[in-house]
Amino acid sequence: MQIINMIELEQRRVEFITQLFLARNRFRLAMDEELKPRGITDATWRTLFYLEQQGDGITQKDLALVMGIESPGLVRLLDRLEARHLLERRPDKHDRRAKTVHLTSHANDLLEELHLGAEKVRGALLEDISSDELEVCLRVLEKMVAVTAKAATT
């Protein structure tokens, strides 16, 4: 590969990552604007969505990893959500030192409402993106996740 092509490729990679982070931040801001009138914070909706996606009974440690936050910060967040009866923590059946996190029926009711707001935001942000374009993006993101998953296990 020629030096010019390598430089151009690196510039495109930097641009891609920059746009990825910008898109992520814009999505979070749009979600905040949509859900703020309902009294739902970024920390609340993100945590509930992650818990729903990861399945019932994820450990606090694994939840912190998936969310990309430090464990002490997560504990404070979970304390607030538990006080609102949106989740409960239970001792892990396999590790007495660990706790698993579970959504409550209150959280499931709230999630129905949150999904309607998220659907509205996704519709607005992805309106002009074709199915083919989405498919390409998904393949790229899946490859990136696979590489980072491999790195985390080595």
N, C-alpha and C positions, 0 to 999 in steps of 0.2 A: 504494500500500500504506500502511496506517495505521501510525503510529509504534508503537503497541502490538504489532501483528503483526510489525513489523521487529525489535523488541526480543525478542519470543518466538522468532522464527526464529533470531536470533543466539544466544540461550540454548540452543536445541536443537542448533545447530551446535557450540557449545562442548561440550555434553554428548556429542554423537556422537563428536567427536575424543577426548575424555577416555575414553569407553568403548572406542574403538578401541585406544588405547594400553594401557589396562588389560587388554583381551582379549589383545593381543599379548604382554604381559608374563606373563600367566597361562599362556598357551600355552607360552612358553619355560620357565617354571618347571616345568610339568607334564612337558615333554619332558626337562628336566634330571633330574627325579626318576625318570622311566622309564629313562633311559639311564645315569645315574650308576653303578648297579651293574655295568654293562659297562665302566666306565672311560672313557666317552665324555663329553667336555666340550661345553658349549654352542658354543664356538668350532669344535670339530671337526665336530659334526653340521651346524651351520649352513653352514659352508664347503662340506662335501661335497654337501649338498642344493643349494646355489646353483650349484655347478659342474655338477652333474647336470642341473639345470633349464636352465642357460644353454647347455649344449652343449659338446662337446669343443673345447678350444683357445681359450677366452676369454682376452683379455689381462688382465694383472694390474690395469691401470688400470680396465678395464671391470668386473672383479670387485669392486674396491674401491668403485666407484660403486654397483653393484647391492646390495652388502652394507651400504653406508652407513658405511664406515670409512675412515680416512685410509690412504694408501698405505704409510707406514712401519710402521704397525701390522699391515697385511696382510702385508708382507714377512716380519716375524718369525713370524707365524702360518703362512705358507706354508713357511718354513724348518722349523718343527716338524713339519708334516704331511709334508713331503718326507723328513725324517729317519725318519719312521715308514713310509715307502714307500707313502703313500696318494695322492700326486700327484707329478708331475714338471713342471718348467718347461723350456720350449724357446724358442729364439730365434724371434721372429715372422717369418714368411716375407715380410711386407710392410713391416716396420719393424725394422731391425736393432737399434734402441735398446730395443725392447719385448720382453717375454717373454710367451708363452702358457702357460696352466696346463692340465694334462691329468690326469684320473683314472687311476689304475693298476688292475690287476686286483685288488690287495688292497683298494682302495677300493670297487670294485664288489661284492666279496664282503661287505664291511662294510655297504655301503648296503642290501643285501638284509635284513640284520638290523635296521638303523635304520628301514627302512620298516615293519617289523612293529611296532616300538615306536611309531612315529608314527601308524600306523593305530589302535593301541589308545588313544592320547591323543586323536586326532580323534574316535573313537567316543564316548569319555566326554564330551568337551567339546560335541559337536554332537548328542548323543543326542536332545534334546528340540526340535531345530530342524528344521522341515519343509523339504521340497524347495522349496516356494514361497518360504519365508523366505530360504533360501540363495540362490535365484535373484535376489531383490531385492538382497540384500547384495552379490552378485557384480557386478550392474550398477552399483551405487553405487561400489564399489571400482574397477571398470574405468574409470569416468568420472574418478575422482580420479587414477588413474594416468595417464590420457590427458592430463589438464590439467597434471600435473607433468612429463610427458614433453615437452609443447609448451614449457613454461617453460624446460626444460633446453636446448632447442635454439635458443632466441631470445636 
